[in-house]
Amino acid sequence: MSEWQAKRFWKEVCVDEQEDGFGILLDARPVKTPAKRALRVPTQAFADAIAQEWDQQQERINPLSMPFTRSANAALDKVAVQHAEVADMLAAYGDSDLLCYRATHPEALVSRQRDQWDPLLAWAEETYGARLEPRNGVMHVPQDKSALARLSQEVHALNNFQMAGFHDLVSLSGSLILALCAARNAKQTEALWDISRLDEIWQAEEWGKDEEAEAAAKVKRAAFIHAKQVFDLSTVLK
């Protein structure tokens, strides 16, 4: 059964607990991913969020109103079949992390980057024993390979569903360190998003806001917060 039916055909939605996770039943019929895999998520809370999306569908199904379902599909149809490759791609952000590339002027911007970004690099060093060094300007300078290896090990340890959320935390912020901070609850998610946009916020303060850019940033902010929710819902408490 394909989950992307044009019209709602079910009356009841419920969560189905199985040995390999929690699925969703539509009138006793299991929801599957676009690739026909059984939609199973690792926690009851994640399954509840997906079930609520299906239950809220009206006469016609609107996939855009089902972000948790889409994230679960991505975990099963994309991440699960290439986990190591996705982990390598995300870990590679550490070698060109947003937090490491600094302005050389004006001093007020240099100071703001130092005040907001240095503590997060220090946190990564304390938490993972991985020190990433700041660079002046935008020219790439490789980071220490042993530090990158330690960060990569952390990324590879994520389960498929965590990885789906983590992917967006990294790609939206441009920073492996910010994503790891979000995953470890080192700072509030909204604060981390603002830190990732330090340069854009600075430009808006200096030259005024661009309505189109602000609208795009608002969409990305919501996606960043959703990615953190997916990561949390995918984390099985031990």
N, C-alpha and C positions, 0 to 999 in steps of 0.2 A: 504493500500500500504506500503510495506517495503521500507525504504530509501536506503537499502544496495543492490541496483541492481548491477549486475556485469558490465553491459554496460550502457553508457549514452543513455537515451531514450528521452530526452527533447531538445528543441531548445532554450526556453526562461525561464529565472529565474526572479522572481519579489517578492517584499515584499508585504504582504497582512495584512493591519491593521484591527484588530478586537477589540471588546470590552475588551477581556481578554488578549490582547497583539498583538504582531506582528509575523505573520507566513511567511512561504516561499512557493511560488507556483512554480511548474515545469510544464510549459504549462498548467496553471490553476489547476493543481492537487496539493493538499497540501502535504508537507513533513511531515512524521510522525516519531516518535522515534522507536527504535527497539521493544519497548513494545506496539507499535501501538497507542501511545498517540499523540495528535496533537502537533506539534512542535511550541510552542508559547513562545516568549521571551519578557521581559518587556520593552525593548527600541528599537527604530528605529535603533540606531547605532549597537546594537547587531545583529539585523536581517540583516542589511546591510553586516556585516562581514560574517555571515553564507551564505547569498545569493552569495557573492563573491566567497566563497569556492566552491559552487555548480556550479557556472558559469565557474570556471576555470578548472573543470574536463574535461578530454579529452575523448577519445573513451571508456576507461574503468575507473570505479570509484575507487579511491584510498582513503579509509577512513583515512589513516595516514596523508594525506595532508589536513585534515579537522578538525583541533583542536577545532575551535569554535563550530562546529556542535557536536562534541563529548562531549564538556563541557555542551552544552544545553541538550543533551540526558541524561547525568549524573544527571543534576539538576532535570529533569522531571521523569526519570525512577528509580533513586536511592534516591536522597535527598528528593524529594517531598513525598515519601511514608514512610519516617522515619526521618523527620526533627528533632524531639526532640532527637532521639538517636544519630544522627550525631552531633548535637550541643553539647550534653553531652560528646561525645568522644573527640571533638576538645577542649572543655573547660577544659577537664582533663589534657591537656598538661601544663596548668598553674601550676599544682602541682609538675611538674618535668621539668620546663622550662629550655631550654638550657642556658639561660642567668644567671641562678641562680647557676650553678654548676661550681666551679672555681678550677683552678689549684693551688697547693700550692708551686710550683717551676717550672721552674726557675723564678726569680723575673721579668725578662723582659716580660715573658708571663703573669704572674700575673698582671703586670702593664698594659699590653695591654688589657687584659680582663676587668680590672677595668675601663680603659679610654673609651672603646667602649661600654661596656654593662651597666655600672652604669647609664649613662644618659638615657638609654631607660627604665630602671626600674623606674627612677625618673619621666619620662614622663608618664608612666602608672599610677603612684601614683597621679600625678597632674591631669591627664585626667579622670581617673575612680575612684579615691579615693581608689585604690587597691595597696597596697605595698607588693611586693614579695621580700623576703630576700635572699641574696646570701648565698651559702653553700660552705664550703671547701671540696674538694674531690667529689666522685661520689655516696656516700651513700645517699639514699633518706631520706629527712627530710620533713615532711608535711608542707605546707604553711598555713597561716591564712585562716580559712574557710570563714570568711566574705569577705576577699579580693577575694578569688576564686569565691564566689557567685556573686560579682559585675561584674567580668570578664565574668562569665557564662551568665549573663543576657544580656550582649552585644552580645555574640555569638548567643544566642537564638533569638535575634531580627532581624537577617539577613534573607533576603528572600531566597528562594530555589536556585536561580541562583547565588546570592552573596555567598551562602554557598558552592556551587560547586567550585568556585574559592578560597574561603577562606580555604577550606579543603586542597588544594595543597600548599597554602602559609604556613600553619601550618606544614603539614607533611614533606614537603621538607626542611624547615628550622629547624624543631624540636622545634619551639618556638611559643607559643601563643602570646607573647608580640611583637615579630617581625611581625607576621601576622597582628596584630592590628595596628602597626605602618604603615604597608603598606596600610591597608584599610583606615586609616586616613591621608595618605600622610604626615606622620611625617618626613620621609626621602625618598630620591629617592630609587626606587625599587632595582636598581643595587647595591647601597650602602648597603641596608639591606641584600641582598644576600651575599655580601662579609663579612658583620658582622657575619652572620650565619656560615661562614666557617673560622672564625678567627683561630681556632685550626689547621685546615688543612693547611691554608696559612702559619702559623707559622712553622709547620713541614716541608713544602716544602722549606721554607727559610733556615731552619737549615740543612736539610738532602738532599735537591735536589728534583726536581719534578719527580713524577711518571707519565709517559705518559698515562697509562691506567686510573689512578685515575683522571687525568686532563680531559681526554675525557669524563669520566662519569660525572664529575662536570659541564662540559660545557653543556651537555644535561639537567641536572637538573636546571642549571641557566636559560636556555631557557624556561623550564617548569614553573619556578617560575615567570618569567616575563609574560608569557602567563596567569598564574593564576591571576596576578594583573590586566591584561587587561580584563579578564572575570569579575572580581569583579567590575571594573569600568563600564563596559558595562551593568552590571546588576543593577546598581544603578540609580533609578529613581529620578531625581532632583525635589525638591519641590519648 
